[in-house]
Amino acid sequence: MGENSIRERRAGAQEQKNFAYRTAATSIITSAPPFAILQLEDMALLMGSFVLFAALAAAMSSARRLDWYPLKQGETATQATGE
């Protein structure tokens, strides 16, 4: 067993650990809001409104820098800028 194989095994183990953490975080993030809404029956409408507002805000902020005019005219962004 060379030194490289030990490093490769450590790197592989670290990648598996990172994958497990990312998977756990993703599952918690995606399942927590619906669970909270269902558990808070009295405030379900309010919580649902907050979740929808956050989703709309995220969509609007991600689309804020898009140049929509070339899309309307049937051009791509590179055609419009001349690059």
C-alpha positions in Angstrom: 0.0 0.0 0.0 1.5 3.2 -1.1 1.0 6.7 0.3 -1.2 7.7 -2.7 -3.7 4.9 -2.0 -4.1 6.1 1.6 -4.7 9.6 0.4 -7.2 8.4 -2.2 -9.1 6.4 0.4 -9.2 9.4 2.7 -10.4 11.6 -0.1 -13.1 9.1 -1.0 -14.2 8.9 2.6 -14.4 12.7 2.8 -16.5 12.8 -0.4 -18.9 10.3 1.0 -19.2 12.2 4.2 -19.8 15.5 2.3 -22.4 13.8 0.2 -24.2 12.5 3.3 -24.2 15.9 4.8 -25.6 17.5 1.6 -28.3 14.9 1.3 -29.3 15.3 4.9 -29.4 19.1 4.6 -31.4 19.0 1.4 -34.0 16.6 2.9 -34.4 18.8 6.0 -34.7 22.0 4.0 -37.3 20.5 1.6 -39.4 18.7 4.2 -39.3 21.2 7.1 -41.7 23.9 5.7 -44.6 21.5 4.7 -44.2 19.7 8.1 -44.3 23.0 10.0 -47.4 24.1 8.0 -49.2 20.8 8.8 -48.3 20.9 12.5 -49.5 24.5 13.0 -53.1 23.9 11.9 -54.3 27.2 13.3 -51.6 29.2 11.5 -51.4 27.1 8.3 -52.8 29.9 6.1 -50.3 32.4 7.5 -47.4 30.0 7.2 -48.3 29.0 3.7 -48.5 32.7 2.7 -45.0 33.2 4.1 -43.6 30.2 2.2 -45.2 31.4 -1.1 -44.0 34.9 -0.5 -40.4 33.6 0.0 -40.7 31.5 -3.1 -41.9 34.5 -5.1 -39.2 36.7 -3.7 -36.5 34.1 -4.6 -37.9 33.8 -8.2 -38.0 37.6 -8.6 -34.5 38.1 -7.3 -33.1 35.4 -9.5 -34.8 36.8 -12.6 -33.9 40.4 -11.8 -30.8 40.5 -13.9 -32.2 38.7 -17.0 -32.4 40.8 -20.1 -35.9 40.0 -21.3 -35.9 42.2 -24.4 -33.9 39.8 -26.6 -36.1 37.0 -25.6 -39.2 38.9 -26.7 -37.7 39.7 -30.1 -36.6 36.1 -30.7 -32.9 36.7 -30.3 -30.4 35.3 -28.0 -28.5 37.5 -25.5 -25.2 37.0 -27.5 -26.9 38.1 -30.7 -28.3 41.2 -29.0 -24.9 42.3 -27.6 -23.0 41.4 -30.8 -20.6 39.1 -29.1 
